[in-house]
Amino acid sequence: MDERPRVLITRPGERAGPLREALEALGADVVTLEAMRLEVLPETPATRQAWLDFDRYQRVVVVSPFAAECLAAGLENYWPQLPLAPHFYAVGVGTAQVLHDRLGVRVHLPPASHGDTSEALLRLASLQRLDEQRVLLVAGEGGRALLAESLEHRGARLTRLAIYRRKLLSPTGMPAAHLADGNFSALVVTSGELLEHLAGWCSKAALNQPLIVSSQRLATLAQTLGYLRPLVAQGATPPALAAVVADVCDLNGADHDDLEKG
């Protein structure tokens, strides 16, 4: 009989892999709950114009690893050699890593102690005054209103480029059954949209299980949705999330180096 603590993760697509590996290194029984799919949007005239004008932007802000992947793929079609003009900014270490790996660029990030949030990124000194600077915000459809509004309020000539969509899915199979009956030791969610979506599928028992989120904003939202035990990790990276799972599930067998590789 497998007595390992069962941990439900909700990270969509390929990004689920490193989180799964980090949690399995702890000794957890990891179950992927497929409740969201990320889909690249077809190129529009506005998207094409943003690619053509890329060398005219002073700052490029990228909100997620998938946005960074889409950005890199789009630029490859128009810029065999990346222009030197833009300064890159990322919401989160994972996003910065994709930008560095795919584009070879230096990326501005908030201090790790501040977490992977829009609020933390907006504290950077170089984003405080943006008088008439052209700023490209690369994101998915909807969301990140605070980031866009704050950049415009600080004087940026902002172009918001939505290059992917998030499609919510109905949980199915055994993962859905675990969610419905609360038969798990921890649930890991790093998206407000997913928190809202999953709340409708959770039983009272599930809402009473530990919920690991990546920011205080998500913890506050979780409480309003009826989750009773939200716990905040120091960001959305696999090591940060795994550290909280280890504490909650009393898992002490993981090698620290293994977690850092996540």
N, C-alpha and C positions, 0 to 999 in steps of 0.2 A: 504493500500500500504506500502511495506517495504522500508523505506528510509535509512536503515542502509548502510554504505559504503561497497561495495563489495570488498573483498580481495581475490585474487587468490594465493594459495600456491602450491608448487610443490614438497615438501619433500616426498620421496617415502616410502611406507610401513607403519609400525607401528609408525615410528618417526613423521608422520604427526599429530598424535593424540594430543600430548602435545602442539604443535604449534597451532593447531585448537582451543584447549581449552583456551589458553592464549589470542588469538585474539577474540574469542567469549565472553570472560570475559570483553573485552573492549567495546563490543557492535557491533562488525563487523559481516557482513554477509560473512562467510568464504566458499569459493568454492575450492575444491581440484582438481587440474589439474593433471591427471595421465599421465605423460610423461616419466616416468622411472620406471623400475622394477629391484629390486636387486635379483640376483639368486646365490645360493650357488654352487660353483664349485665341481664336483666330486673329491674325494681324489685321488691324484696321488702318485707315489713312492716318489717324492720330498717332497710332503706335509707330508706323513707318516714319512719320515726320520726327518723332522723338529720337528714333535711331539715327536719322540723317543729321539731326541737330545736336548729336551727343557731345561734340567737341565744344559746344557753346554753353554747356552747363558748368557752373562753378562747383556745385555740390550735388552728389547723387546719394539719396537715402534709400536703403533697401531694408524691407521689414521682416523678411523670412528667408530661410534657406531655399525654399522653392521659388520665391521671387528672384533670388540670386541666380538660380539655375536658368530660369526663363530669361533673365537679363543677359546672361552670358551667351545663351543660344541665339538670342536676337541680335546681339552685337556682332557675332561671328559672320552674319550675312551681309553686314554693311562696313565693318571695320576690320580688315585683315590685321592691321596694327592699331592697337588701342590708342586713342588720343590722350595726351598728357594732362589736359586741362582739368577734368573733374577730380574733386576730392571725394572719396567714398566713405559712407557712414553706414553702420549696420546696427539693427536692433538684435543683439545677441551674438554670442561667440560662434554658434553654428552657422549663422549667416555670413559672418566675417570669414570663416574658414572656407566656405564655398567660393566667395569672391576672390580670396587669395589663391585657391587651387585652380579655379577656372580662368581667372583674368590676370593673376600675378600682381595684384595691386595691394598697396598698403591701405588698411581700413581703420577708420576712427571708431572707437568703442567706448562706452562708459566704463568706469572702474567695475571690476567684477563684483565688488561688495555692494554695488547699487542694483544689481539684478539685470535681467534681460527685458527691459520695459521701455516704452516710448518716453515715459517720464524721465528715466535715467539718461537716455540719449539726449533729451532736450536740455539737460544740465550742462552739457559740454560747452566750454567757453566759446568755441568757434561757431556755435550755432545761436549765440545770444543776439547778435545784430547781423541781419542779412539784407541790409538796405539795397534793394533793386538787384540782388544777386539772383541768377537763374538757378533754380533748384528743381531736380527731378526726383519725385517720390515714386518708387517702384513697389507695387503692392498687388494684392488680390482685389477682387470686387468687394466693395463695402469695407467697413472696419477702419481702424487707425484714424478716426476723425480728429482726435486730439492732436496727433502729430501734424496733420495737414493744417489744421486751424492755427496751431502755434507757430509753424513756420511762416505762414502768411501774415500773422499778426506781427512777426518780427521783421517784416519787410521783404520777404522772399517773393520773387516772381515764380510762383510754383506751378509746375506741371505734374499732375497726378496721373500716373500711368498704371492702369489695371491690366495685368497680363495673364492672370489666371483666376479661376473661380473655385470656390469650395462647394462641393455637392454633398449634402447630408444624406446618409444612408440609414435605413432601418436595421438595427442589430438583428442578427440571425444566429441560428444554431446554438451550440453550447455556450459561447460567450454571452449571448443574449439571455440564456437561462441563468447563468451566473449573476448577471446584472439584475435580473428580475427577482431572484431569491436571496441576494446578498451573500452568495457563497464564494466569497473572496476575502483576502486579508487587506488589500489596498487597491485603490483605483487611481491611476495617474492621468491627469488631464491638464493640458497646457494651452487650451483655447477656450475663450469665453463662449463662442458659438457652440462648441461641443458640450460645454457644461450645461447650457440651456437645453440643448437637444437631448442629452442623456437623462436629464432630470425627469423627463416624462416617461422614461423606461425603467426607472429605479423604483423598487419596492421600498417600504419604510425601513426594512432591514438593510437594504443597500445604501440608503441615505445616511444610515448610522455607522457605516464602515469608514475607515480612514480614507480621506481624499487628499492626494498630493497634488498641489498646484505650483505654478512657477512664479507667482507674484502675489502681493497683498491685494491688488485690485481683483484678481481672480478669486481669492479667498473671500473677499467681501461679497462678490457676486454669488459665490457658492452658497453662502449663508442665506442670502435673500431667496435662493432657489430651493432651500430646504435641506441642503447637505449639512450634517450636524458636526462633522469632524474634519474640517479643512486644515491642512498643514502646509506651510509655505516653504518651498525649497529655495536655495540661493541661486535662482535662475533656472533656465529650461534645458541646460546641458544634461546629458546622461549621467555624469558623475554627481551633479547636484541633486538630481531627482533620485538617483540610486541611494545616495547618502540618507535621505529621509526615509525611504523604504527600508533600508537596513535598520534604522532606529525603530521604526514602527513595528517591524516584523521580527525584531531581535535576531537579525542575521549578522553574525560576526565572522563568518568564514572567508569573506572576500579579501583578496590581496589588493592593497591600495593601488599598486601599479596597474592592476587590471582595470580598475575603475577609471583611472586617469586616461587610459587608452581610448575610452569611449568618446 
